[in-house]
């Protein structure tokens, strides 16, 4: 039985899942809620599957609904890409890439590579989205992005992956701090001081929690912030010690009168990976960027 999923139904189903509500999806798409419900019911009846699970907080996709969501997003993206590319040809542009990356990659890996790529391809437009590594993997899986760069500690499941670059975590302290003149520092030494923590589910936040737990201790988190730059700003004010990447320390430490001290733990050296659903299925311009990033990693 052939599935003829029209663009309107695809858009409405994506809206339902994103809003977790048929009523809010109807408001967003300016259509009657009953009309949306009818479209979903017709699909469910035609294929004998349940696409949405209703509960007191709204709705969420069933496993079958998750498959439809991924395909619907792909259909909408392809249709939108067709329109964009045709308009870009008329306007002299040639392509659009959705790149998702974590903060570490955006600070320490991507800038020179993207600068060279965009200089060589001036008609390419890139949407660069910063996110946590687990959210990057999910976005690529769900076709919300073309290429991702994420921390290798996060499972990548069915995605195509390739090693990209490595970074090292360093402790940042104010110049003149007792730890500042060391060649490297152990986590146990940091745990004797107040710390500036990051978002609990960030890769660095999880590594800090796990490392402290292995030592049978709990980190003394004085304050939590989002982003390496915010960590450095608060270290500068003497609130505590921060844990950031070597790339961030190289960029900000001197300007803020801070010192970066490499963390001695083995887990402080982190691998990052490129990911895609299937490189062969990427739009041509996205494949070019993927090849450019992979070559940059090798160089």
Secondary structure, DSSP 4 states (H G I P E B T S, - for coil): ------HHHHHHHHHHHHHT-HHHHHHHHTS-HHHHHHHHHHHHHHHT---EEEETTEEEE-HHHHHHHHHHHHHHHHHHHHHHHHHHHHHT--EEEEEEE-HHHHHHTHHHHHHHHHHH-TTEEEEEEE--HHHHHHHHHTTS-SEEEEETTS--TTSEEEEEEEEEEEEEEETT-TTTTSSEE-HHHHTTS-EEEE-TTSHHHHHHHHHHHHTT----EEEEESSHHHHHHHHHTTS-EEEEEHHHHHHHTTTTTEEEEEE-SGGGEEEEEEEES-GGGS-HHHHHHHHHHHHHHH-
